[in-house]
Amino acid sequence: MVGHIPGTANAGENGSTWLFGHLESPIAGEGNAFYQLPESPNLIKQDPVDVILESASGAFPYRVAASRVVHQDNMNLYKSPTGTITLVACVPPLVCDHRLLVTARLIAERR
């Protein structure tokens, strides 16, 4: 499962969209939607990495621009005037004191 933080932008909209997911979860049914997220820093050095968000109003491509790891005490939701998504997962797997933040920018207009 991936959780969308209420009050943040929806897919394809201007503003920041914040999505939280697990690399892996000890709780049945919560899944591992972001299990490949830690690979993104190395991948974007070689080729562009795109994330497609699908919603009832369409599919929206975002291009990964940056990633960083922060301590949970330094975790802040920030806003953007343009369409961005931030994918968040605890790192390393099954440890909850650091967060991997992968930020991507909307690269196509809403259809």
C-alpha positions in Angstrom: 0.0 0.0 0.0 1.0 3.6 -0.6 -0.5 6.4 1.5 -1.2 9.8 0.1 -0.9 12.5 2.8 -4.1 14.5 3.0 -3.8 18.1 2.2 -1.0 17.6 -0.3 -1.6 17.9 -4.1 -3.2 15.1 -6.1 -1.5 13.4 -9.1 -1.0 15.9 -12.0 -1.7 19.0 -10.0 0.6 21.9 -9.2 2.0 21.6 -5.7 3.6 18.9 -3.7 2.3 15.4 -3.5 3.6 13.3 -0.6 3.4 9.5 -0.8 4.5 7.1 1.9 5.2 3.4 1.4 7.2 0.5 2.8 10.4 -1.1 1.4 9.1 -4.2 3.2 6.7 -4.6 6.1 6.5 -7.1 9.0 2.7 -6.5 9.0 0.7 -8.8 6.7 -1.0 -6.9 3.8 1.1 -3.7 4.0 3.4 -4.9 1.2 6.6 -3.6 -0.2 5.5 -1.0 -2.8 8.8 1.0 -2.6 11.2 -2.0 -2.4 13.2 -0.7 -5.3 13.3 3.0 -4.1 16.8 2.8 -2.6 18.1 2.0 -6.1 17.0 5.4 -7.5 20.1 7.4 -6.5 22.4 5.1 -8.5 20.0 4.8 -11.4 19.5 8.5 -12.0 23.3 8.9 -12.4 23.0 6.6 -15.5 19.6 7.4 -17.1 16.5 9.3 -16.3 14.1 7.5 -13.9 10.4 8.2 -14.4 7.5 7.5 -12.0 4.0 7.2 -13.4 1.1 8.2 -11.1 -2.3 7.0 -12.2 -5.5 8.5 -10.9 -9.1 8.7 -12.1 -8.2 11.8 -14.1 -5.3 10.2 -16.0 -1.7 9.0 -15.9 1.0 11.5 -15.0 4.7 11.0 -15.6 7.3 12.5 -13.1 11.0 12.5 -13.6 13.2 11.7 -10.5 15.3 14.7 -9.7 16.9 14.0 -6.3 17.0 11.7 -3.3 18.3 12.0 0.2 18.1 10.4 3.6 16.9 12.3 6.7 16.5 11.4 10.3 12.9 11.1 11.4 13.3 14.2 13.6 14.2 16.2 10.5 11.3 15.0 8.4 9.3 18.0 7.2 6.7 18.1 4.4 7.6 21.0 2.2 5.6 22.7 -0.5 6.4 23.3 -4.2 4.7 25.7 -6.6 5.1 23.3 -9.4 4.0 19.6 -9.7 6.3 17.4 -7.6 6.0 14.2 -5.8 8.0 13.0 -2.9 8.1 9.3 -2.3 9.0 8.4 1.3 10.1 5.1 2.9 11.9 4.1 6.1 15.5 3.0 5.5 17.0 0.6 6.0 14.1 -1.9 5.7 12.3 -2.6 9.0 14.1 0.2 10.8 12.0 3.4 11.4 14.4 6.2 12.4 15.5 7.4 8.9 13.5 8.2 5.8 14.5 8.0 2.2 13.0 10.9 0.2 12.9 10.6 -3.5 11.6 13.8 -5.3 10.4 13.9 -8.9 9.0 16.7 -11.1 5.9 16.5 -13.3 7.1 16.3 -16.9 3.8 16.2 -18.8 0.6 18.3 -18.6 -2.7 16.9 -17.3 -4.8 15.4 -20.1 
